[in-house]
Amino acid sequence: MKRIVNVVALGVIITVGLATYAVSGTEKETDWSLQVESNKKVWENRIVQVAKDSMDQPYTHINVTLNGSTPSNKGSYFKQLLDFQANFGEDSRSFKRALKQLDYAQRIWTTDGEMAIGQKDRDTLVLLKSKDGKEVDVTEFKQAREILESGWKGFYVYDGKVHLLYDQNYETTNHHVATFDESTKTFVTQKIDRSKTLIGGVVGAEWSWYPSAYQGQVATDNRYIPIRATALETLQEDTGEEYTSEMDLPGLFVYDAKENKVVTVNQSEELKGTLFKDQEYRAIRSDGTELIIDLNSLEQTTRQVIQGAVGSITYIDQLVYHVLPKKEGAMLEVYDEGEMVSRASIKAEGDSGQTSNQPVHYYVY
């Protein structure tokens, strides 16, 4: 698994690095402006990325902030990475330093602090825990080669213990769960009964050194764990040859940590954005309502958030950022607990940024 993950990680670096220079040097730069009508505070650390693509020009994107716009080809990928690290802060560097010592690792951000699980040597699995990012507790589990040589789906905390979901020997339909006892430095594994719905990944478990602004802190006593669900479908080539492929399923799904099974919460409904926070799983639906699911009871509540047409949705720092494209630019709204707290707009200065044959997409980071 180490080899596969390293190749994937390298691919990400190469892809991002190439994208950094994808903008043509001969293309005229377009100035974009972000105009905030109310509550600038929620936009202080945000970037609205304007992405344009066409058949006759390379894919380009421009980063727009309160301070103006900058084509993303300005500066190298490595400079951007160094700037990101410099702004990350000192309070979590000890945890990140311990994380980097592992061959590969997943991490989650919980209400009890940061946690990570990863590989050390050929048969040792390591669990890291830190409440403040400075003091790090390290627990090693020996003779874990079976887990290390399997496909990890993600980990979570339930009933006071860390659990890891994985596909044994990378077999998609061979789900197992490992439960770790830190006091004895031992673990037990259990096979999960196969169903038509498979576990594609645990929401919130990230292959990253840095916490994501898109992910809220999650509780450590949730019975139901949000997952990305998949299913195997049989497809047919033009030659008539059939093969199976793992396909993502629409809707909301959770893993029942008590009964060790997948539970369907909401299927086949178009969801605009989701957030896993504390003891809740939230989602904005296509009609502008927000669905809130209690992860201990699966009780559901709804509330109207967005009135009228619904564009794209991003949860950042537990706020809802709504982008609705217009003929010229886009309208932007921010919601906190169902109430609008900010309204803004983004548009190109002059006519050069708006071309009928060049689709424009907007993303908030």
KAGI-V195261 format. One record per run of one state. SS is the DSSP state (2 for helix, 1 for strand, 0 for the rest). FROM is the first residue (numbers start at 1). TO is the last residue. If there is no record, write none. Layout:
# KAGI-V195261
{{SS;FROM;TO} {SS;FROM;TO}}
This chain:
# KAGI-V195261
{{0;1;1} {2;2;20} {0;21;31} {1;32;36} {0;37;39} {2;40;43} {0;44;47} {1;48;53} {0;54;59} {1;60;65} {0;66;67} {1;68;71} {0;72;76} {2;77;86} {0;87;92} {2;93;100} {0;101;104} {1;105;110} {0;111;112} {1;113;120} {0;121;123} {1;124;130} {0;131;136} {1;137;141} {0;142;144} {2;145;148} {0;149;150} {1;151;158} {0;159;160} {1;161;167} {2;168;170} {0;171;174} {1;175;181} {0;182;185} {1;186;191} {0;192;197} {1;198;202} {0;203;205} {1;206;206} {0;207;217} {1;218;218} {0;219;223} {1;224;236} {0;237;241} {1;242;248} {0;249;250} {1;251;256} {0;257;260} {1;261;267} {0;268;270} {1;271;278} {0;279;279} {1;280;285} {0;286;288} {1;289;294} {0;295;299} {1;300;304} {0;305;311} {1;312;316} {0;317;318} {1;319;325} {0;326;329} {1;330;336} {0;337;338} {1;339;348} {0;349;358} {1;359;364} {0;365;365}}
